[in-house]
């Protein structure tokens, strides 16, 4: 059992900023996220994409914004349960919430803030026969431990930041052939990444296949070979123990849709006039996951929503206390000395 004051579901930018706002009010936080690292889609899908509507930053890369938010939250020592999806929620007789992940990890908190962005992310799978049989047996949609892919030839499919970033990484760290496959000659990734990948292809470190895609895979118990089909020429058979189809992640509200919350347009309805509380008292929703009249799906709006939700959650976490808000320019930022979450 992981016990905390405030449980945040979603470790994207809004969830991370929620930690900072809660920390200023001396509430301890723990975050749950289905992705293996904090940062949400900013870190997972387009870490090198510039963002232009963050106050004070004319332009900031998505990955850098996440790093800054992590640094901002660090003094308050949040706990993390990563790579696990929040599955169920129930309320105790004492009015606290128990949230269990699909792996069985149990969390207890006095209040819950759902900052799940567009929901839990599931990989976009290519339509290939027998694909599921080799998933996690050579076919992987997320790179958790890069070192695990350095002992053989590697095939990567995709034209976005994630595909190119990993192709560049493995071309620089692996001694084996790296194949990058894209259905077009035009990449969606950051210009610097495209330039690096093309330079590595020119030098022979990346074998680039454009106007091509993997159409078949084979292997007995693990992946052994992929078949690359292009618009011109015969199919190419590439022996490889690893294929990374990095076509992005598809957001789904997931099990949260079964938490007895009022929903509209696949989003959680909240009280936007007060504190962004859902139809269940003590459960809040901030960021892209919520819905209310005039809603704008912008990160900066999520920051505002999180600030007000935390003010309301404080009254539930500490019903006998009164918080006197002071500007950070006056009170500073006083972090916690010990780790946030308590395991019992």
C-alpha positions in Angstrom: 0.0 0.0 0.0 1.3 3.4 -1.0 -0.2 6.1 1.1 -0.1 9.8 0.3 -2.1 13.0 0.7 -2.8 13.7 -3.0 -2.8 11.0 -5.7 -2.3 12.3 -9.2 -3.2 10.1 -12.1 -1.1 11.2 -15.1 2.6 12.3 -15.0 2.4 14.6 -18.0 3.1 18.3 -17.8 -0.1 19.2 -15.9 0.4 16.4 -13.5 3.9 17.5 -12.7 2.9 21.1 -12.2 0.2 19.8 -9.8 3.0 18.4 -7.6 4.6 21.9 -7.4 1.3 23.6 -6.5 0.4 20.9 -3.9 4.0 21.1 -2.5 3.6 24.8 -1.8 0.6 23.8 0.4 2.6 21.0 2.1 0.6 18.2 0.5 2.6 15.1 -0.4 2.0 13.7 -3.9 2.3 10.4 -5.7 1.8 10.0 -9.4 0.6 7.0 -11.5 1.2 6.8 -15.2 0.8 4.0 -17.8 4.0 5.2 -19.6 7.4 4.1 -18.4 8.6 7.6 -17.8 7.2 10.9 -16.6 6.3 13.6 -19.2 3.3 12.1 -21.0 3.1 12.5 -24.7 5.6 15.4 -24.6 8.4 13.0 -23.6 7.1 9.9 -25.4 5.9 11.2 -28.8 7.6 14.5 -29.6 10.3 15.5 -27.1 12.0 17.7 -29.7 8.9 19.5 -30.9 8.9 23.2 -30.0 6.0 24.6 -28.0 5.2 28.3 -28.3 2.4 29.1 -25.8 4.2 28.5 -22.5 4.3 31.9 -20.6 7.9 33.2 -20.4 9.2 30.9 -23.1 9.0 32.2 -26.6 9.9 28.7 -27.6 10.7 25.6 -25.6 11.2 22.0 -26.7 8.6 19.6 -25.3 11.3 17.4 -23.7 13.0 20.4 -22.1 9.7 21.6 -20.7 9.2 18.2 -19.0 12.8 18.4 -17.6 12.1 21.8 -16.2 8.8 20.7 -14.6 10.6 17.7 -13.0 13.2 20.1 -11.6 10.4 22.4 -10.3 8.7 19.5 -8.6 11.8 17.8 -7.2 12.0 19.7 -3.9 8.6 18.2 -2.9 9.9 14.6 -3.6 6.9 13.1 -5.3 6.6 9.3 -5.6 6.0 7.6 -8.9 4.3 4.4 -10.1 5.3 4.3 -13.8 4.5 1.8 -16.4 1.2 0.9 -14.7 -2.3 2.0 -15.6 -4.8 3.1 -12.9 -7.5 0.4 -13.2 -10.0 0.9 -10.4 -11.0 3.3 -7.6 -13.1 2.8 -4.5 -13.8 4.9 -1.4 -13.2 3.8 2.1 -15.6 4.3 5.1 -13.1 7.1 6.2 -13.6 9.0 3.0 -10.3 8.1 1.4 -9.7 6.7 -2.0 -8.1 3.4 -2.9 -6.7 3.2 -6.5 -5.4 0.0 -7.9 -3.3 -0.4 -11.0 -3.6 -3.3 -13.5 -0.5 -4.8 -11.9 -2.1 -4.7 -8.5 -0.3 -1.8 -6.9 -2.6 -0.2 -4.3 -2.6 3.5 -3.5 -4.5 5.4 -0.8 -5.1 9.1 -0.7 -7.5 11.7 0.7 -8.0 13.3 -2.7 -7.4 12.3 -6.3 -6.6 14.6 -9.2 -6.9 13.0 -12.7 -4.4 14.7 -15.0 -4.4 12.0 -17.6 -4.2 14.2 -20.7 -6.2 12.5 -23.4 -6.2 9.3 -21.4 -4.0 6.3 -21.2 -1.9 5.7 -24.4 -1.9 2.5 -26.3 0.5 1.9 -29.2 -0.7 2.1 -32.8 -0.2 -1.4 -34.1 0.4 -2.2 -37.7 -2.0 -4.5 -39.4 0.1 -7.6 -39.8 -0.9 -11.2 -39.4 0.5 -13.0 -36.3 1.8 -9.7 -34.9 0.5 -10.3 -31.4 2.3 -13.6 -31.2 5.7 -11.9 -31.3 4.9 -8.8 -29.3 7.4 -8.4 -26.5 9.4 -11.2 -28.1 11.3 -9.0 -30.5 8.5 -6.6 -31.4 8.3 -3.6 -29.1 6.4 -0.4 -29.2 8.2 1.4 -26.4 11.9 1.5 -25.7 12.3 1.1 -21.9 15.9 -0.2 -21.8 18.0 0.8 -24.9 20.8 -1.5 -23.9 18.6 -4.5 -24.6 18.6 -3.7 -28.3 22.3 -3.4 -28.9 23.2 -7.1 -29.5 21.9 -7.4 -33.0 20.5 -5.8 -36.2 17.6 -3.5 -35.5 14.6 -2.4 -37.6 12.7 0.8 -36.8 9.5 1.9 -38.5 8.1 5.4 -38.3 8.6 9.0 -39.5 8.1 11.0 -36.3 10.4 12.2 -33.5 10.4 8.9 -31.6 11.4 6.8 -34.6 14.2 9.2 -35.7 15.5 9.9 -32.2 15.9 6.2 -31.5 17.3 5.5 -35.0 20.0 8.1 -34.3 20.7 6.8 -30.8 21.2 3.2 -32.0 23.2 4.3 -35.0 25.6 6.0 -32.5 25.7 3.3 -29.9 25.3 -0.1 -31.8 27.8 -1.8 -33.9 25.0 -3.7 -35.8 23.0 -2.6 -38.8 20.2 -0.1 -38.2 17.3 0.0 -40.6 14.9 3.0 -40.6 11.7 2.4 -42.6 9.1 5.1 -43.5 6.2 5.2 -45.9 7.2 8.6 -47.3 10.2 10.7 -48.0 8.9 13.4 -45.8 9.4 13.0 -42.1 7.3 14.6 -39.3 10.2 14.9 -36.9 12.2 17.9 -35.8 14.4 19.3 -38.6 17.6 18.6 -36.7 16.7 15.0 -36.2 15.9 14.6 -39.9 19.2 16.1 -40.8 21.1 13.9 -38.4 19.3 10.8 -39.7 20.1 11.7 -43.3 23.7 12.3 -42.5 23.9 8.9 -40.7 22.3 7.3 -43.8 24.8 8.9 -46.1 27.7 7.6 -44.0 26.2 4.1 -44.0 25.3 3.9 -40.2 21.6 3.9 -41.0 20.0 2.0 -43.9 17.1 4.2 -44.9 14.1 2.7 -46.6 11.6 5.3 -47.8 8.2 4.6 -49.5 8.4 1.3 -47.7 6.8 -0.6 -44.8 7.1 -3.9 -43.0 4.4 -6.2 -44.4 5.2 -9.5 -42.7 7.2 -10.9 -39.7 8.4 -14.4 -38.9 9.9 -16.4 -36.1 9.2 -19.5 -34.1 9.3 -18.3 -30.5 10.9 -14.9 -31.0 11.2 -12.5 -34.0 13.7 -13.7 -36.6 12.9 -11.8 -39.8 10.9 -8.9 -41.2 9.8 -8.4 -44.8 10.2 -4.9 -46.1 8.0 -3.9 -49.1 8.6 -0.8 -51.1 6.8 0.8 -54.1 9.6 -0.1 -56.4 11.6 -3.4 -56.4 11.1 -6.8 -54.8 10.5 -7.3 -51.0 13.6 -7.3 -48.9 14.0 -9.9 -46.2 16.0 -8.6 -43.2 17.1 -11.0 -40.4 16.7 -9.2 -37.1 15.8 -10.0 -33.5 14.2 -6.6 -33.0 11.6 -4.5 -34.7 10.3 -1.2 -33.2 7.1 0.0 -34.9 7.0 3.5 -33.6 3.8 4.9 -35.1 2.9 6.9 -32.0 0.4 6.2 -29.2 -3.4 6.3 -29.4 -5.1 8.0 -26.4 -8.0 6.2 -24.8 -9.9 7.2 -21.6 -9.5 3.6 -20.5 -10.8 2.2 -17.2 -11.4 5.8 -15.9 -14.6 5.7 -18.0 -15.9 3.1 -15.5 -15.3 5.2 -12.4 -18.8 6.5 -12.2 -17.8 10.0 -13.3 -20.0 12.2 -15.5 -18.6 12.1 -19.1 -19.1 14.1 -22.2 -17.3 13.6 -25.6 -15.0 11.0 -24.1 -13.9 13.5 -21.4 -14.7 14.1 -17.7 -17.2 16.8 -16.9 -16.0 19.1 -14.1 -17.2 22.2 -12.2 -15.2 24.8 -14.0 -16.8 27.7 -12.0 -15.2 26.6 -8.8 -12.5 23.9 -8.5 -12.6 21.4 -11.5 -14.1 18.8 -9.2 -15.8 15.9 -11.0 -19.3 14.5 -10.2 -17.7 12.5 -7.4 -16.6 14.7 -4.4 -12.8 14.5 -3.8 -12.0 13.5 -7.4 -10.8 16.3 -9.7 -9.9 16.4 -13.3 -7.5 18.9 -14.9 -5.9 19.3 -18.3 -7.0 17.7 -21.6 -8.9 15.0 -19.8 -11.7 17.3 -18.6 -14.6 19.0 -20.3 -16.6 22.2 -19.6 -18.1 25.0 -21.6 -15.4 27.0 -23.3 -12.7 24.4 -22.7 -9.4 24.9 -24.4 -7.0 22.0 -24.7 -3.8 23.9 -23.9 -1.1 23.1 -21.4 -1.3 26.6 -19.9 -5.0 26.1 -19.2 -4.2 22.8 -17.5 -1.7 24.7 -15.2 -4.5 27.1 -14.2 -7.0 24.3 -13.6 -4.4 22.4 -11.4 -3.8 25.4 -9.3 -7.5 25.8 -8.4 -8.0 22.1 -7.9 -5.2 21.9 -5.4 -6.7 24.7 -3.4 -9.9 22.8 -3.1 -8.2 19.4 -2.4 -6.3 21.0 0.5 -9.6 21.4 2.4 -10.3 17.7 2.0 -6.8 16.5 2.9 -6.5 18.9 5.9 -10.1 19.6 6.9 -9.0 21.1 10.3 -6.4 23.4 8.8 -6.6 26.8 7.1 -4.0 27.7 4.5 -2.9 31.3 4.2 -1.7 31.8 0.6 1.4 33.8 0.1 3.3 34.7 -3.1 6.3 32.5 -3.7 8.3 35.7 -4.0 7.5 36.2 -0.3 7.6 32.7 1.2 10.0 31.1 -1.3 9.9 27.4 -2.1 10.4 25.2 0.9 10.6 21.5 -0.1 10.3 18.3 1.8 13.2 16.5 3.5 12.0 13.0 3.2 10.4 10.9 0.4 6.7 11.6 -0.2 5.0 8.3 -0.4 4.7 5.8 2.5 4.6 2.1 1.7 2.9 0.0 4.3 
